[in-house]
Amino acid sequence: MCGAPYETRPPHKGVAVPQTQSEPRSAARRTPRRTPRTVLSAAVSAVLAAASLAASAPAASAAPAAPAATTASTASTATVPAASAEATPSLRVLTYNVFLFSRHLYPNWGQDHRAKAVPEAPFFQGNDVVVVQEAFDNTASDALLRNASAQYPHRTPVMGRSTSGWDATGGSYSSATPEDGGVAVLSRWPILRKEQYVFKDACGADWYSNKGFVYAVLDVDGRRVHVVGTHAQSTDPGCSAGQAAQTRARQFQAMDAFLDAKRIPASEQVIVAGDLNVDTRTPEYASMLANAGLADADGRTGHPYSFDTAENSIAAERYPDDPREDLDHVLHRAGHARPAGWTNTVVKERSAPWTVSSWGTSYTYTNLSDHYPVVASGR
């Protein structure tokens, strides 16, 4: 459910005023209607807008022009060895929204503690690929990736933070946007190619971030496996009625078009994982599969909700009035090779209690994020 860290839904804890940021992507490019839920949320948006305007002149001269399309998009697969004709690799893939919001606005959500605890958690062990979302806080996300490096020695940068470390950057990236995209791919297999693509469309708090998707090509024992990690538009009170779902549809279509342009052989599997912000129990789920060109999983097991506002201690605290939803998925592109019996399992993670204090009050939690992890594998 969560979006960029400048979300309009305030926490119970004190909200710090953010440091002055550079101008976000052109206002002509995005003109969402915002309907903040509270006066506090409106103040947060106002601070961000004011900071953006204050920095607009220098940002305009310093920011590089966003590329119209991903560099070397259709040629990328030609630079890596062809996959063999053997059965497609059956990988174990974890997707996890790690809820590492920027401490400029959320200074006391235990980011440092959780950056250490997440890589040590049982569900984080023994995977082939890990896709994380909401790795927004630079210090905490860098620590998490560093702490995970022994298990997963190959990784992409966090998308949208810069163009450094990427083979190509596409879509609507801007160095002047206040927040990055929060997505990274970690792998125990070598990564042959790394690309990032920033969505053009966003509304509400997501407008202030470089959200999009990561595209990575893995070498799994000489066979190519393509992995896309993403975090789609959140259902944010700053979006107008129906706008979030419409925005997600355009984002999924953009991702599908990007993969179409790659001309990936049907014999190679293409995995799409992340917080897609679409509940499996809603009509939008079928629309998402069609718009993104995805095949549904063969099964979904474990806890019934990956975003549980009743039983997850953080989600219950932050969103007590929101419904329980099943938002996180690991799927395959339709028409491509995939392991038999591909199953998504929602892990009802529970951590040792950890406590933070705010305004003289202590708060104790028994989860590491407001989302549960989802682990997927075939037979």
TORKOL-4160 file (C-alpha; in steps of 0.2 Angstrom, whole numbers, padded with zeros to 4 digits, m for minus):
379
<pt num="1" X="0000" Y="0000" Z="0000"/>
<pt num="2" X="0014" Y="0012" Z="0004"/>
<pt num="3" X="0021" Y="0024" Z="m0008"/>
<pt num="4" X="0035" Y="0037" Z="m0007"/>
<pt num="5" X="0040" Y="0043" Z="0010"/>
<pt num="6" X="0032" Y="0059" Z="0007"/>
<pt num="7" X="0015" Y="0051" Z="0009"/>
<pt num="8" X="0000" Y="0061" Z="0014"/>
<pt num="9" X="m0005" Y="0049" Z="0028"/>
<pt num="10" X="0004" Y="0055" Z="0044"/>
<pt num="11" X="0012" Y="0043" Z="0057"/>
<pt num="12" X="0008" Y="0045" Z="0075"/>
<pt num="13" X="0026" Y="0050" Z="0078"/>
<pt num="14" X="0033" Y="0068" Z="0076"/>
<pt num="15" X="0035" Y="0073" Z="0058"/>
<pt num="16" X="0052" Y="0082" Z="0054"/>
<pt num="17" X="0052" Y="0096" Z="0041"/>
<pt num="18" X="0062" Y="0089" Z="0027"/>
<pt num="19" X="0078" Y="0098" Z="0021"/>
<pt num="20" X="0077" Y="0109" Z="0006"/>
<pt num="21" X="0076" Y="0098" Z="m0009"/>
<pt num="22" X="0079" Y="0101" Z="m0028"/>
<pt num="23" X="0065" Y="0104" Z="m0040"/>
<pt num="24" X="0055" Y="0088" Z="m0044"/>
<pt num="25" X="0050" Y="0083" Z="m0062"/>
<pt num="26" X="0042" Y="0097" Z="m0072"/>
<pt num="27" X="0025" Y="0102" Z="m0066"/>
<pt num="28" X="0020" Y="0102" Z="m0084"/>
<pt num="29" X="0024" Y="0084" Z="m0085"/>
<pt num="30" X="0013" Y="0079" Z="m0070"/>
<pt num="31" X="m0002" Y="0089" Z="m0064"/>
<pt num="32" X="m0011" Y="0078" Z="m0051"/>
<pt num="33" X="m0025" Y="0084" Z="m0041"/>
<pt num="34" X="m0021" Y="0082" Z="m0022"/>
<pt num="35" X="m0034" Y="0080" Z="m0009"/>
<pt num="36" X="m0023" Y="0077" Z="0007"/>
<pt num="37" X="m0033" Y="0069" Z="0022"/>
<pt num="38" X="m0027" Y="0080" Z="0036"/>
<pt num="39" X="m0020" Y="0098" Z="0038"/>
<pt num="40" X="m0003" Y="0090" Z="0043"/>
<pt num="41" X="m0002" Y="0081" Z="0027"/>
<pt num="42" X="m0006" Y="0097" Z="0017"/>
<pt num="43" X="0008" Y="0105" Z="0027"/>
<pt num="44" X="0020" Y="0091" Z="0022"/>
<pt num="45" X="0015" Y="0093" Z="0004"/>
<pt num="46" X="0017" Y="0112" Z="0005"/>
<pt num="47" X="0034" Y="0111" Z="0012"/>
<pt num="48" X="0040" Y="0100" Z="m0002"/>
<pt num="49" X="0032" Y="0111" Z="m0015"/>
<pt num="50" X="0040" Y="0126" Z="m0007"/>
<pt num="51" X="0057" Y="0118" Z="m0006"/>
<pt num="52" X="0055" Y="0113" Z="m0024"/>
<pt num="53" X="0051" Y="0130" Z="m0030"/>
<pt num="54" X="0066" Y="0138" Z="m0020"/>
<pt num="55" X="0078" Y="0126" Z="m0029"/>
<pt num="56" X="0070" Y="0127" Z="m0046"/>
<pt num="57" X="0083" Y="0139" Z="m0054"/>
<pt num="58" X="0099" Y="0129" Z="m0050"/>
<pt num="59" X="0091" Y="0112" Z="m0053"/>
<pt num="60" X="0085" Y="0117" Z="m0070"/>
<pt num="61" X="0103" Y="0121" Z="m0075"/>
<pt num="62" X="0111" Y="0106" Z="m0066"/>
<pt num="63" X="0099" Y="0092" Z="m0070"/>
<pt num="64" X="0103" Y="0081" Z="m0086"/>
<pt num="65" X="0089" Y="0079" Z="m0099"/>
<pt num="66" X="0079" Y="0063" Z="m0096"/>
<pt num="67" X="0082" Y="0051" Z="m0110"/>
<pt num="68" X="0066" Y="0048" Z="m0121"/>
<pt num="69" X="0069" Y="0029" Z="m0121"/>
<pt num="70" X="0080" Y="0017" Z="m0113"/>
<pt num="71" X="0098" Y="0017" Z="m0120"/>
<pt num="72" X="0102" Y="0001" Z="m0130"/>
<pt num="73" X="0086" Y="m0006" Z="m0126"/>
<pt num="74" X="0083" Y="m0019" Z="m0140"/>
<pt num="75" X="0102" Y="m0023" Z="m0141"/>
<pt num="76" X="0104" Y="m0027" Z="m0123"/>
<pt num="77" X="0101" Y="m0046" Z="m0124"/>
<pt num="78" X="0113" Y="m0048" Z="m0139"/>
<pt num="79" X="0127" Y="m0044" Z="m0127"/>
<pt num="80" X="0125" Y="m0059" Z="m0116"/>
<pt num="81" X="0126" Y="m0078" Z="m0120"/>
<pt num="82" X="0111" Y="m0086" Z="m0126"/>
<pt num="83" X="0101" Y="m0097" Z="m0114"/>
<pt num="84" X="0103" Y="m0116" Z="m0117"/>
<pt num="85" X="0089" Y="m0127" Z="m0122"/>
<pt num="86" X="0088" Y="m0136" Z="m0105"/>
<pt num="87" X="0074" Y="m0134" Z="m0093"/>
<pt num="88" X="0072" Y="m0116" Z="m0087"/>
<pt num="89" X="0080" Y="m0113" Z="m0070"/>
<pt num="90" X="0068" Y="m0115" Z="m0055"/>
<pt num="91" X="0073" Y="m0100" Z="m0044"/>
<pt num="92" X="0067" Y="m0095" Z="m0027"/>
<pt num="93" X="0063" Y="m0077" Z="m0027"/>
<pt num="94" X="0059" Y="m0065" Z="m0012"/>
<pt num="95" X="0050" Y="m0049" Z="m0014"/>
<pt num="96" X="0049" Y="m0038" Z="0001"/>
<pt num="97" X="0043" Y="m0020" Z="0004"/>
<pt num="98" X="0056" Y="m0015" Z="0018"/>
<pt num="99" X="0047" Y="0001" Z="0024"/>
<pt num="100" X="0064" Y="0011" Z="0025"/>
<pt num="101" X="0056" Y="0028" Z="0024"/>
<pt num="102" X="0067" Y="0043" Z="0024"/>
<pt num="103" X="0071" Y="0049" Z="0042"/>
<pt num="104" X="0069" Y="0067" Z="0036"/>
<pt num="105" X="0050" Y="0064" Z="0038"/>
<pt num="106" X="0050" Y="0048" Z="0048"/>
<pt num="107" X="0065" Y="0049" Z="0060"/>
<pt num="108" X="0060" Y="0036" Z="0073"/>
<pt num="109" X="0054" Y="0020" Z="0064"/>
<pt num="110" X="0069" Y="0010" Z="0068"/>
<pt num="111" X="0077" Y="0011" Z="0051"/>
<pt num="112" X="0094" Y="0007" Z="0057"/>
<pt num="113" X="0088" Y="m0008" Z="0068"/>
<pt num="114" X="0078" Y="m0015" Z="0054"/>
<pt num="115" X="0092" Y="m0013" Z="0041"/>
<pt num="116" X="0102" Y="m0025" Z="0052"/>
<pt num="117" X="0088" Y="m0037" Z="0057"/>
<pt num="118" X="0080" Y="m0040" Z="0039"/>
<pt num="119" X="0095" Y="m0048" Z="0032"/>
<pt num="120" X="0096" Y="m0059" Z="0047"/>
<pt num="121" X="0078" Y="m0065" Z="0046"/>
<pt num="122" X="0074" Y="m0083" Z="0041"/>
<pt num="123" X="0064" Y="m0078" Z="0026"/>
<pt num="124" X="0078" Y="m0068" Z="0019"/>
<pt num="125" X="0089" Y="m0084" Z="0019"/>
<pt num="126" X="0092" Y="m0096" Z="0005"/>
<pt num="127" X="0084" Y="m0086" Z="m0010"/>
<pt num="128" X="0091" Y="m0085" Z="m0027"/>
<pt num="129" X="0084" Y="m0067" Z="m0030"/>
<pt num="130" X="0078" Y="m0054" Z="m0018"/>
<pt num="131" X="0068" Y="m0038" Z="m0024"/>
<pt num="132" X="0066" Y="m0025" Z="m0011"/>
<pt num="133" X="0055" Y="m0009" Z="m0012"/>
<pt num="134" X="0054" Y="0006" Z="m0001"/>
<pt num="135" X="0073" Y="0007" Z="0001"/>
<pt num="136" X="0071" Y="0025" Z="0002"/>
<pt num="137" X="0082" Y="0031" Z="0017"/>
<pt num="138" X="0100" Y="0031" Z="0010"/>
<pt num="139" X="0109" Y="0027" Z="0026"/>
<pt num="140" X="0097" Y="0013" Z="0031"/>
<pt num="141" X="0096" Y="0005" Z="0013"/>
<pt num="142" X="0114" Y="0006" Z="0011"/>
<pt num="143" X="0117" Y="m0003" Z="0027"/>
<pt num="144" X="0103" Y="m0016" Z="0022"/>
<pt num="145" X="0112" Y="m0020" Z="0006"/>
<pt num="146" X="0129" Y="m0021" Z="0014"/>
<pt num="147" X="0123" Y="m0032" Z="0027"/>
<pt num="148" X="0115" Y="m0044" Z="0014"/>
<pt num="149" X="0130" Y="m0044" Z="0003"/>
<pt num="150" X="0138" Y="m0060" Z="0010"/>
<pt num="151" X="0122" Y="m0070" Z="0005"/>
<pt num="152" X="0118" Y="m0060" Z="m0011"/>
<pt num="153" X="0135" Y="m0054" Z="m0018"/>
<pt num="154" X="0127" Y="m0046" Z="m0034"/>
<pt num="155" X="0115" Y="m0032" Z="m0034"/>
<pt num="156" X="0109" Y="m0017" Z="m0043"/>
<pt num="157" X="0109" Y="0001" Z="m0036"/>
<pt num="158" X="0094" Y="0008" Z="m0028"/>
<pt num="159" X="0084" Y="0014" Z="m0043"/>
<pt num="160" X="0081" Y="0032" Z="m0046"/>
<pt num="161" X="0095" Y="0038" Z="m0034"/>
<pt num="162" X="0107" Y="0042" Z="m0048"/>
<pt num="163" X="0112" Y="0036" Z="m0065"/>
<pt num="164" X="0128" Y="0029" Z="m0058"/>
<pt num="165" X="0130" Y="0010" Z="m0059"/>
<pt num="166" X="0117" Y="0007" Z="m0072"/>
<pt num="167" X="0120" Y="0001" Z="m0090"/>
<pt num="168" X="0105" Y="0012" Z="m0095"/>
<pt num="169" X="0092" Y="0024" Z="m0088"/>
<pt num="170" X="0075" Y="0026" Z="m0097"/>
<pt num="171" X="0058" Y="0034" Z="m0094"/>
<pt num="172" X="0057" Y="0050" Z="m0085"/>
<pt num="173" X="0072" Y="0050" Z="m0073"/>
<pt num="174" X="0076" Y="0067" Z="m0066"/>
<pt num="175" X="0091" Y="0071" Z="m0054"/>
<pt num="176" X="0080" Y="0085" Z="m0047"/>
<pt num="177" X="0066" Y="0074" Z="m0040"/>
<pt num="178" X="0067" Y="0074" Z="m0021"/>
<pt num="179" X="0066" Y="0055" Z="m0018"/>
<pt num="180" X="0073" Y="0040" Z="m0027"/>
<pt num="181" X="0062" Y="0025" Z="m0032"/>
<pt num="182" X="0067" Y="0013" Z="m0018"/>
<pt num="183" X="0069" Y="m0003" Z="m0028"/>
<pt num="184" X="0084" Y="m0014" Z="m0029"/>
<pt num="185" X="0088" Y="m0032" Z="m0035"/>
<pt num="186" X="0099" Y="m0043" Z="m0025"/>
<pt num="187" X="0105" Y="m0060" Z="m0032"/>
<pt num="188" X="0117" Y="m0074" Z="m0028"/>
<pt num="189" X="0119" Y="m0076" Z="m0047"/>
<pt num="190" X="0130" Y="m0064" Z="m0058"/>
<pt num="191" X="0120" Y="m0049" Z="m0065"/>
<pt num="192" X="0125" Y="m0046" Z="m0083"/>
<pt num="193" X="0115" Y="m0031" Z="m0086"/>
<pt num="194" X="0106" Y="m0017" Z="m0075"/>
<pt num="195" X="0094" Y="m0005" Z="m0081"/>
<pt num="196" X="0082" Y="0007" Z="m0073"/>
<pt num="197" X="0066" Y="0015" Z="m0080"/>
<pt num="198" X="0056" Y="0029" Z="m0071"/>
<pt num="199" X="0038" Y="0030" Z="m0073"/>
<pt num="200" X="0031" Y="0045" Z="m0082"/>
<pt num="201" X="0014" Y="0044" Z="m0072"/>
<pt num="202" X="0011" Y="0046" Z="m0054"/>
<pt num="203" X="m0001" Y="0055" Z="m0042"/>
<pt num="204" X="m0001" Y="0060" Z="m0023"/>
<pt num="205" X="0015" Y="0057" Z="m0014"/>
<pt num="206" X="0023" Y="0046" Z="m0028"/>
<pt num="207" X="0024" Y="0062" Z="m0038"/>
<pt num="208" X="0039" Y="0066" Z="m0028"/>
<pt num="209" X="0049" Y="0050" Z="m0031"/>
<pt num="210" X="0058" Y="0042" Z="m0046"/>
<pt num="211" X="0048" Y="0026" Z="m0044"/>
<pt num="212" X="0048" Y="0014" Z="m0059"/>
<pt num="213" X="0056" Y="m0003" Z="m0061"/>
<pt num="214" X="0073" Y="m0011" Z="m0062"/>
<pt num="215" X="0077" Y="m0023" Z="m0076"/>
<pt num="216" X="0091" Y="m0036" Z="m0072"/>
<pt num="217" X="0098" Y="m0050" Z="m0083"/>
<pt num="218" X="0105" Y="m0064" Z="m0073"/>
<pt num="219" X="0117" Y="m0078" Z="m0078"/>
<pt num="220" X="0111" Y="m0094" Z="m0070"/>
<pt num="221" X="0123" Y="m0107" Z="m0074"/>
<pt num="222" X="0125" Y="m0100" Z="m0091"/>
<pt num="223" X="0106" Y="m0097" Z="m0094"/>
<pt num="224" X="0099" Y="m0080" Z="m0094"/>
<pt num="225" X="0085" Y="m0076" Z="m0082"/>
<pt num="226" X="0077" Y="m0058" Z="m0084"/>
<pt num="227" X="0071" Y="m0050" Z="m0067"/>
<pt num="228" X="0060" Y="m0035" Z="m0066"/>
<pt num="229" X="0058" Y="m0027" Z="m0049"/>
<pt num="230" X="0045" Y="m0013" Z="m0046"/>
<pt num="231" X="0034" Y="m0004" Z="m0035"/>
<pt num="232" X="0018" Y="0003" Z="m0043"/>
<pt num="233" X="0008" Y="0018" Z="m0039"/>
<pt num="234" X="0000" Y="0017" Z="m0021"/>
<pt num="235" X="m0018" Y="0021" Z="m0017"/>
<pt num="236" X="m0015" Y="0037" Z="m0010"/>
<pt num="237" X="m0027" Y="0050" Z="m0003"/>
<pt num="238" X="m0017" Y="0063" Z="m0013"/>
<pt num="239" X="m0024" Y="0055" Z="m0029"/>
<pt num="240" X="m0041" Y="0059" Z="m0035"/>
<pt num="241" X="m0055" Y="0046" Z="m0036"/>
<pt num="242" X="m0049" Y="0032" Z="m0048"/>
<pt num="243" X="m0033" Y="0040" Z="m0052"/>
<pt num="244" X="m0022" Y="0028" Z="m0043"/>
<pt num="245" X="m0029" Y="0013" Z="m0052"/>
<pt num="246" X="m0028" Y="0022" Z="m0069"/>
<pt num="247" X="m0010" Y="0027" Z="m0066"/>
<pt num="248" X="m0005" Y="0009" Z="m0061"/>
<pt num="249" X="m0013" Y="0003" Z="m0078"/>
<pt num="250" X="m0002" Y="0015" Z="m0087"/>
<pt num="251" X="0013" Y="0010" Z="m0077"/>
<pt num="252" X="0010" Y="m0008" Z="m0081"/>
<pt num="253" X="0008" Y="m0005" Z="m0099"/>
<pt num="254" X="0024" Y="0005" Z="m0100"/>
<pt num="255" X="0033" Y="m0010" Z="m0092"/>
<pt num="256" X="0025" Y="m0022" Z="m0104"/>
<pt num="257" X="0031" Y="m0011" Z="m0119"/>
<pt num="258" X="0049" Y="m0010" Z="m0112"/>
<pt num="259" X="0050" Y="m0029" Z="m0111"/>
<pt num="260" X="0042" Y="m0030" Z="m0129"/>
<pt num="261" X="0056" Y="m0020" Z="m0135"/>
<pt num="262" X="0069" Y="m0032" Z="m0128"/>
<pt num="263" X="0063" Y="m0046" Z="m0139"/>
<pt num="264" X="0067" Y="m0059" Z="m0126"/>
<pt num="265" X="0066" Y="m0076" Z="m0133"/>
<pt num="266" X="0051" Y="m0086" Z="m0127"/>
<pt num="267" X="0063" Y="m0100" Z="m0120"/>
<pt num="268" X="0070" Y="m0087" Z="m0107"/>
<pt num="269" X="0060" Y="m0084" Z="m0091"/>
<pt num="270" X="0055" Y="m0066" Z="m0086"/>
<pt num="271" X="0051" Y="m0063" Z="m0068"/>
<pt num="272" X="0041" Y="m0048" Z="m0062"/>
<pt num="273" X="0041" Y="m0045" Z="m0043"/>
<pt num="274" X="0037" Y="m0032" Z="m0031"/>
<pt num="275" X="0024" Y="m0022" Z="m0022"/>
<pt num="276" X="0011" Y="m0020" Z="m0036"/>
<pt num="277" X="m0002" Y="m0012" Z="m0025"/>
<pt num="278" X="m0015" Y="m0023" Z="m0033"/>
<pt num="279" X="m0026" Y="m0034" Z="m0022"/>
<pt num="280" X="m0028" Y="m0052" Z="m0029"/>
<pt num="281" X="m0046" Y="m0052" Z="m0023"/>
<pt num="282" X="m0051" Y="m0037" Z="m0034"/>
<pt num="283" X="m0056" Y="m0035" Z="m0052"/>
<pt num="284" X="m0040" Y="m0024" Z="m0055"/>
<pt num="285" X="m0029" Y="m0040" Z="m0053"/>
<pt num="286" X="m0035" Y="m0047" Z="m0070"/>
<pt num="287" X="m0033" Y="m0030" Z="m0078"/>
<pt num="288" X="m0015" Y="m0029" Z="m0071"/>
<pt num="289" X="m0011" Y="m0046" Z="m0078"/>
<pt num="290" X="m0017" Y="m0040" Z="m0095"/>
<pt num="291" X="m0009" Y="m0023" Z="m0095"/>
<pt num="292" X="0008" Y="m0030" Z="m0089"/>
<pt num="293" X="0007" Y="m0045" Z="m0100"/>
<pt num="294" X="0009" Y="m0057" Z="m0085"/>
<pt num="295" X="0003" Y="m0075" Z="m0081"/>
<pt num="296" X="m0005" Y="m0078" Z="m0064"/>
<pt num="297" X="0004" Y="m0089" Z="m0052"/>
<pt num="298" X="m0001" Y="m0107" Z="m0051"/>
<pt num="299" X="m0004" Y="m0106" Z="m0033"/>
<pt num="300" X="m0004" Y="m0093" Z="m0018"/>
<pt num="301" X="m0002" Y="m0100" Z="0000"/>
<pt num="302" X="0003" Y="m0095" Z="0017"/>
<pt num="303" X="m0005" Y="m0080" Z="0025"/>
<pt num="304" X="m0020" Y="m0073" Z="0016"/>
<pt num="305" X="m0014" Y="m0055" Z="0016"/>
<pt num="306" X="0003" Y="m0047" Z="0012"/>
<pt num="307" X="m0003" Y="m0031" Z="0019"/>
<pt num="308" X="m0012" Y="m0035" Z="0035"/>
<pt num="309" X="m0019" Y="m0020" Z="0045"/>
<pt num="310" X="m0026" Y="m0031" Z="0058"/>
<pt num="311" X="m0011" Y="m0043" Z="0063"/>
<pt num="312" X="0004" Y="m0034" Z="0057"/>
<pt num="313" X="0010" Y="m0023" Z="0071"/>
<pt num="314" X="0017" Y="m0009" Z="0060"/>
<pt num="315" X="0002" Y="m0009" Z="0048"/>
<pt num="316" X="m0010" Y="m0009" Z="0062"/>
<pt num="317" X="m0002" Y="0006" Z="0070"/>
<pt num="318" X="m0001" Y="0016" Z="0054"/>
<pt num="319" X="m0017" Y="0011" Z="0045"/>
<pt num="320" X="m0029" Y="0005" Z="0058"/>
<pt num="321" X="m0044" Y="0010" Z="0047"/>
<pt num="322" X="m0038" Y="0002" Z="0030"/>
<pt num="323" X="m0043" Y="m0015" Z="0024"/>
<pt num="324" X="m0032" Y="m0030" Z="0024"/>
<pt num="325" X="m0025" Y="m0033" Z="0006"/>
<pt num="326" X="m0014" Y="m0045" Z="m0004"/>
<pt num="327" X="m0003" Y="m0033" Z="m0014"/>
<pt num="328" X="0014" Y="m0041" Z="m0016"/>
<pt num="329" X="0018" Y="m0053" Z="m0030"/>
<pt num="330" X="0031" Y="m0063" Z="m0040"/>
<pt num="331" X="0024" Y="m0067" Z="m0057"/>
<pt num="332" X="0031" Y="m0072" Z="m0074"/>
<pt num="333" X="0028" Y="m0064" Z="m0091"/>
<pt num="334" X="0015" Y="m0073" Z="m0101"/>
<pt num="335" X="0022" Y="m0083" Z="m0116"/>
<pt num="336" X="0039" Y="m0086" Z="m0109"/>
<pt num="337" X="0047" Y="m0101" Z="m0100"/>
<pt num="338" X="0042" Y="m0103" Z="m0082"/>
<pt num="339" X="0045" Y="m0117" Z="m0069"/>
<pt num="340" X="0030" Y="m0129" Z="m0066"/>
<pt num="341" X="0019" Y="m0126" Z="m0051"/>
<pt num="342" X="0025" Y="m0108" Z="m0048"/>
<pt num="343" X="0018" Y="m0103" Z="m0031"/>
<pt num="344" X="0018" Y="m0087" Z="m0021"/>
<pt num="345" X="0019" Y="m0089" Z="m0002"/>
<pt num="346" X="0015" Y="m0075" Z="0010"/>
<pt num="347" X="0026" Y="m0077" Z="0025"/>
<pt num="348" X="0018" Y="m0071" Z="0041"/>
<pt num="349" X="0035" Y="m0064" Z="0048"/>
<pt num="350" X="0037" Y="m0060" Z="0066"/>
<pt num="351" X="0052" Y="m0053" Z="0074"/>
<pt num="352" X="0059" Y="m0050" Z="0091"/>
<pt num="353" X="0051" Y="m0035" Z="0099"/>
<pt num="354" X="0059" Y="m0019" Z="0096"/>
<pt num="355" X="0055" Y="m0002" Z="0103"/>
<pt num="356" X="0056" Y="0016" Z="0098"/>
<pt num="357" X="0051" Y="0032" Z="0108"/>
<pt num="358" X="0043" Y="0048" Z="0102"/>
<pt num="359" X="0037" Y="0063" Z="0112"/>
<pt num="360" X="0040" Y="0053" Z="0129"/>
<pt num="361" X="0030" Y="0038" Z="0123"/>
<pt num="362" X="0037" Y="0021" Z="0119"/>
<pt num="363" X="0031" Y="0010" Z="0105"/>
<pt num="364" X="0035" Y="m0008" Z="0103"/>
<pt num="365" X="0033" Y="m0018" Z="0087"/>
<pt num="366" X="0035" Y="m0037" Z="0082"/>
<pt num="367" X="0037" Y="m0035" Z="0063"/>
<pt num="368" X="0051" Y="m0028" Z="0052"/>
<pt num="369" X="0039" Y="m0020" Z="0040"/>
<pt num="370" X="0021" Y="m0015" Z="0037"/>
<pt num="371" X="0021" Y="m0028" Z="0023"/>
<pt num="372" X="0024" Y="m0047" Z="0025"/>
<pt num="373" X="0037" Y="m0055" Z="0013"/>
<pt num="374" X="0032" Y="m0065" Z="m0002"/>
<pt num="375" X="0043" Y="m0080" Z="m0007"/>
<pt num="376" X="0040" Y="m0089" Z="m0024"/>
<pt num="377" X="0046" Y="m0104" Z="m0031"/>
<pt num="378" X="0042" Y="m0119" Z="m0043"/>
<pt num="379" X="0041" Y="m0137" Z="m0040"/>
